[in-house]
Amino acid sequence: DAGDAWVTDPRVKVASDTAEEKGRRIGTVTPDSFRDARAVGELFREGVPVIMNLTAMEAADAKRVVDFAAGLVFGLRGSIDRVSNRVFLLSPADTEIISGEPTGHRTDGFFNQS
């Protein structure tokens, strides 16, 4: 697809290349090996939050990428959160994470399937 030609690596996707304003882009990276960690670093240094999916990697390489990402977020004062098994969210320093955790049982019947 010619519209996706700006993506140089098929493992790297940015949600929108037109949403250039800060805070309007999020990157997803699914590395095959440790050498792909550079794509994570380049996006994060630009202030783009990154979802890092390590499910396709060997355990030893995945650990190296997590260690790299931990150093990256420490150096740039960001944060790293585990979303699920081997999936992590790297958030720049100026990004607020809003938890979708329930704040108790809803009583209005919304999604009440009991």
Secondary structure as the mmCIF struct_conf table of DSSP 4:
data_model
#
loop_
_struct_conf.conf_type_id
_struct_conf.id
_struct_conf.beg_label_comp_id
_struct_conf.beg_label_asym_id
_struct_conf.beg_label_seq_id
_struct_conf.end_label_comp_id
_struct_conf.end_label_asym_id
_struct_conf.end_label_seq_id
HELX_RH_3T_P HELX_RH_3T_P1 ALA A 2 ASP A 4
TURN_TY1_P TURN_TY1_P1 ALA A 5 TRP A 6
BEND BEND1 THR A 8 ASP A 9
TURN_TY1_P TURN_TY1_P2 PRO A 10 ARG A 11
STRN STRN1 VAL A 12 VAL A 14
BEND BEND2 ALA A 15 ALA A 15
BEND BEND3 ASP A 17 THR A 18
BEND BEND4 GLU A 21 GLU A 21
TURN_TY1_P TURN_TY1_P3 LYS A 22 GLY A 23
BEND BEND5 ARG A 24 ARG A 24
STRN STRN2 GLY A 27 VAL A 29
BEND BEND6 ASP A 32 SER A 33
HELX_RH_3T_P HELX_RH_3T_P2 PHE A 34 ASP A 36
HELX_RH_AL_P HELX_RH_AL_P1 ALA A 37 ARG A 45
TURN_TY1_P TURN_TY1_P4 GLU A 46 GLY A 47
STRN STRN3 VAL A 50 ASN A 53
TURN_TY1_P TURN_TY1_P5 THR A 55 ALA A 56
BEND BEND7 MET A 57 MET A 57
HELX_RH_AL_P HELX_RH_AL_P2 ALA A 59 GLY A 75
TURN_TY1_P TURN_TY1_P6 LEU A 76 ARG A 77
STRN STRN4 SER A 79 SER A 84
TURN_TY1_P TURN_TY1_P7 ASN A 85 ARG A 86
STRN STRN5 VAL A 87 SER A 91
TURN_TY1_P TURN_TY1_P8 ALA A 93 ASP A 94
HELX_LH_PP_P HELX_LH_PP_P1 THR A 95 SER A 99
BEND BEND8 GLY A 104 GLY A 104
BEND BEND9 THR A 107 ASP A 108
TURN_TY1_P TURN_TY1_P9 PHE A 110 PHE A 111
#
